[in-house]
Amino acid sequence: MASFFPCISTQRQVGVYVPTYQFGKRNQFELQKILGDGPDRLVCQQATAQIPAHFTDPTDLSVCVFGFTTVKNRVKPILDPTSEEKLREWELRVGREEAERIRTEAVAAGKLLHRMLERWLLGKPLGPCPIDQQPYKDALATAILPYLHRGIPPLGITTNGRFYPLSELTLVDFDRGYFGRFDLVVELAVPSLSGYVLLELKGSRKEKELDHLTDTIIQVVAYLEIWELLVQKFPDQVPSLVGVVIAYAYGTGRGDVIPITGDDLQPYRKEWRLWLDTFFELLVLAFDSAA
């Protein structure tokens, strides 16, 4: 990263990365490049008193990129002081034990949905699931997947003779200092909206209004901004996108598929850039106070 105040430039370095393998298992703490003009390898650095956990180039420790969730968790209490208070009020209302159960269910549902999405992408049956997670599977099968077109073969990146589907890949913007792992690039099976989109799939026990999806939309828009640079730099290797889609599978068995395109993306782009600027300003303040 060039500085703690990221630049907006079409010449900035970007990359697509996947985990390396160690002892036959994915090593999420070490990434290797499959496309881009960034470093060939990234390794995770643990958090310190001044700087959160991040990825860096083992040959150049001045490279420093932070995960979307890290950025979000640092800036939300600053930009939305009521967010933590609302969370505490919710925990008090439902009780700590029930709040933890709901979080655990959401995590389990998310893992289930992503595993089944990967199977669908490969043309396989969704597979079995625990009975208490059946509503999430039903929502995916009946309210989300019918709106998606599975390409045969699926979209992907080929490097060093290996094919990587455009699913669960990590996008990195080195000059603006952030990264994130997207769910899927897919074509919508909707006549009124043709083209490829960046899909973010979530699970939730209760159905959500659009106003409650802002953080999720900002997340996928942050990934979209990296993707758009990849298209500029490597147009023969990645498809251009018409926008993003937020897909929610609910514990009621229902689901939502929400496309966001064109001018409707602009408020979320603006908010993401505010988050990112605020995050790096906070980092500078932390370093200054420790000096």
C-alpha positions in Angstrom: 0.0 0.0 0.0 1.5 3.3 -1.0 0.2 5.3 2.0 -2.4 5.3 4.7 -4.5 7.6 2.5 -5.4 5.4 -0.5 -5.4 6.9 -3.9 -8.2 6.5 -6.5 -6.4 5.5 -9.7 -7.1 3.2 -12.6 -3.4 2.3 -12.5 -3.5 0.8 -9.1 -2.4 -2.8 -8.4 -5.1 -5.5 -8.0 -5.1 -9.2 -7.9 -7.1 -12.4 -7.5 -5.9 -14.9 -4.9 -6.6 -18.4 -3.6 -5.4 -20.2 -0.4 -2.3 -22.3 -0.6 -2.4 -25.9 0.5 -0.6 -27.3 3.6 -0.8 -31.0 4.5 -3.5 -31.4 1.9 -5.8 -28.7 3.4 -6.4 -25.1 2.5 -4.2 -22.7 4.3 -6.3 -19.5 4.6 -3.4 -17.7 6.2 -1.3 -17.8 3.0 -2.6 -16.8 -0.4 -1.2 -17.3 -3.9 -2.0 -15.1 -6.9 -3.9 -16.5 -9.9 -4.4 -13.2 -11.7 -3.2 -9.6 -11.4 -0.2 -7.4 -11.0 0.3 -7.7 -7.2 2.7 -9.9 -5.3 2.8 -13.6 -6.1 2.2 -14.5 -2.4 0.5 -13.0 0.6 0.8 -14.1 4.2 -1.3 -13.1 7.3 0.1 -11.0 10.0 -1.4 -11.0 13.4 -2.8 -7.9 15.0 -0.7 -5.6 17.2 -1.6 -2.8 19.5 -1.5 -0.3 16.6 -2.5 -2.3 13.6 -5.2 -5.0 13.0 -4.6 -8.3 11.4 -3.7 -8.0 7.7 -2.1 -9.7 4.7 1.4 -8.6 3.5 4.0 -9.6 0.9 6.6 -11.7 2.7 9.3 -10.0 0.5 8.0 -6.5 1.1 6.4 -5.8 4.5 5.3 -2.3 3.4 2.5 -4.1 1.5 -0.5 -4.1 3.9 -4.1 -5.0 3.0 -7.0 -5.3 5.4 -10.2 -7.4 5.2 -13.6 -5.8 4.6 -14.8 -7.1 8.0 -11.8 -5.5 9.7 -12.6 -2.2 8.1 -16.3 -2.4 8.9 -15.8 -3.3 12.6 -13.4 -0.4 13.1 -15.5 2.3 11.5 -19.1 1.4 12.3 -19.0 2.5 15.9 -17.6 5.8 14.7 -19.8 6.5 11.8 -22.9 4.9 13.4 -22.7 5.3 17.1 -26.1 3.8 17.7 -25.1 0.4 16.1 -23.5 -1.0 19.2 -26.3 0.3 21.4 -28.9 -1.4 19.1 -27.0 -4.6 19.4 -26.9 -4.5 23.2 -30.6 -3.7 23.3 -31.3 -6.7 21.1 -29.2 -9.0 23.3 -31.0 -7.8 26.4 -34.4 -8.3 24.7 -33.9 -11.9 23.6 -31.4 -12.9 26.3 -27.7 -13.6 25.9 -28.2 -17.4 25.5 -30.8 -16.9 22.7 -28.6 -14.3 21.0 -25.7 -16.7 20.9 -27.9 -19.5 19.6 -29.2 -17.2 16.8 -25.6 -16.3 15.9 -24.6 -19.9 15.8 -27.5 -20.8 13.6 -26.6 -18.0 11.2 -23.0 -19.2 10.9 -24.2 -22.8 10.3 -26.7 -21.6 7.7 -24.0 -19.6 5.9 -21.7 -22.6 5.7 -24.5 -24.8 4.4 -25.6 -22.3 1.8 -22.1 -21.8 0.4 -21.4 -25.5 0.3 -24.6 -26.1 -1.6 -24.0 -23.1 -3.9 -20.6 -24.7 -4.8 -22.3 -28.0 -5.5 -24.9 -26.3 -7.7 -22.1 -24.5 -9.6 -20.5 -27.9 -10.4 -23.8 -29.4 -11.5 -24.2 -31.6 -8.5 -27.3 -32.2 -6.3 -27.5 -29.8 -3.3 -27.1 -32.8 -1.0 -28.5 -33.6 2.5 -28.6 -31.2 5.4 -29.6 -31.2 9.2 -33.3 -31.1 9.6 -33.2 -27.7 11.4 -31.4 -26.2 8.4 -33.9 -27.6 5.9 -35.7 -24.2 5.5 -32.5 -22.6 4.3 -32.0 -25.3 1.7 -35.6 -24.9 0.6 -35.1 -21.2 0.2 -32.0 -21.6 -1.8 -33.5 -24.2 -4.1 -36.9 -22.6 -4.7 -36.3 -18.8 -4.2 -32.7 -18.1 -5.3 -31.3 -20.7 -7.7 -34.1 -20.4 -10.2 -33.0 -16.8 -10.8 -29.4 -17.9 -11.6 -28.1 -19.3 -14.8 -25.4 -22.0 -14.4 -22.9 -21.8 -17.3 -21.5 -25.1 -18.7 -18.6 -25.0 -18.2 -18.7 -22.5 -15.4 -16.9 -19.2 -15.6 -13.3 -19.3 -14.3 -9.7 -18.3 -14.5 -7.1 -20.7 -15.8 -3.5 -20.3 -14.6 -0.6 -22.7 -14.7 -2.9 -25.3 -16.2 -5.4 -25.2 -13.4 -9.0 -23.9 -13.6 -10.5 -21.8 -10.8 -14.3 -21.2 -11.0 -15.3 -17.6 -10.3 -16.4 -18.5 -6.8 -14.9 -18.0 -3.3 -11.9 -16.1 -4.7 -10.1 -13.3 -2.8 -9.9 -9.9 -4.5 -7.2 -7.5 -3.4 -6.7 -3.8 -4.1 -3.2 -3.0 -2.9 -3.2 0.8 -3.3 -6.4 1.2 -1.5 -5.4 -1.4 1.1 -8.3 -3.8 1.3 -9.4 -7.3 0.3 -12.4 -9.6 0.4 -13.6 -13.0 -0.7 -16.6 -12.9 -3.0 -19.2 -15.7 -3.3 -19.9 -16.0 -7.1 -19.9 -14.3 -10.4 -23.0 -15.6 -12.2 -25.5 -14.7 -15.0 -29.0 -13.9 -13.9 -31.8 -15.9 -15.5 -34.0 -12.8 -15.7 -34.9 -11.5 -19.2 -35.2 -7.9 -17.9 -31.6 -7.9 -16.6 -29.0 -9.6 -18.8 -25.4 -9.9 -18.0 -23.1 -11.1 -15.2 -23.3 -10.0 -11.6 -21.4 -10.3 -8.4 -23.5 -12.4 -6.0 -23.4 -12.2 -2.2 -25.3 -15.1 -0.5 -26.4 -14.8 3.1 -28.6 -16.7 5.5 -30.9 -15.1 8.1 -33.3 -16.5 10.6 -35.8 -13.7 10.0 -36.7 -11.9 6.8 -35.0 -8.5 6.3 -36.1 -5.2 4.9 -33.9 -3.5 2.3 -32.9 -0.8 4.9 -31.3 -3.6 7.0 -29.1 -4.8 4.1 -26.9 -1.7 3.8 -23.8 -3.3 5.3 -24.1 -6.4 3.0 -24.6 -4.2 -0.1 -21.6 -2.1 0.8 -19.6 -5.3 1.2 -20.3 -6.6 -2.3 -19.9 -3.1 -3.8 -16.4 -3.0 -2.2 -15.6 -6.2 -4.1 -17.2 -4.9 -7.3 -14.9 -1.9 -7.3 -11.9 -4.3 -7.4 -13.5 -6.4 -10.1 -14.1 -3.4 -12.3 -10.3 -2.6 -12.2 -9.6 -6.3 -13.1 -11.9 -5.9 -16.1 -10.0 -2.8 -17.2 -6.6 -4.5 -16.8 -7.4 -8.1 -17.9 -10.5 -7.9 -20.2 -9.8 -11.2 -21.8 -9.7 -13.1 -18.5 -12.6 -11.8 -16.5 -16.1 -10.8 -17.6 -17.5 -7.3 -17.1 -20.4 -7.0 -14.7 -23.7 -5.2 -14.8 -24.0 -4.9 -11.1 -24.4 -6.9 -7.9 -27.0 -9.2 -6.4 -27.8 -9.8 -2.7 -29.4 -13.2 -2.2 -30.9 -14.0 1.3 -32.2 -17.4 2.3 -34.4 -17.2 5.4 -35.2 -19.6 8.2 -38.8 -19.3 7.1 -38.0 -21.2 3.8 -38.5 -18.0 1.8 -35.8 -16.1 0.0 -35.0 -12.8 -1.7 -32.9 -12.0 -4.8 -32.1 -8.3 -5.0 -30.2 -6.9 -8.0 -28.6 -3.5 -7.7 -27.2 -1.8 -10.8 -26.3 1.5 -12.4 -27.0 4.7 -10.5 -28.5 2.7 -7.6 -24.9 1.6 -6.7 -23.6 5.1 -6.3 -24.7 5.8 -2.6 -23.1 2.5 -1.6 -19.9 3.3 -3.4 -19.8 6.7 -1.7 -20.4 5.1 1.7 -17.7 2.5 1.2 -15.1 5.1 0.3 -16.1 7.0 3.5 -15.6 3.8 5.5 -12.2 3.2 3.9 -11.0 6.8 4.4 -12.1 6.7 8.0 -10.4 3.4 8.7 -7.0 4.7 7.5 -7.4 7.9 9.4 -8.0 5.9 12.5 -4.8 3.9 11.8 -2.8 7.1 11.4 -4.2 8.3 14.8 -3.3 5.1 16.4 0.3 5.3 15.1 0.6 9.0 16.1 -0.6 8.3 19.6 1.8 5.4 20.1 4.8 7.5 18.8 
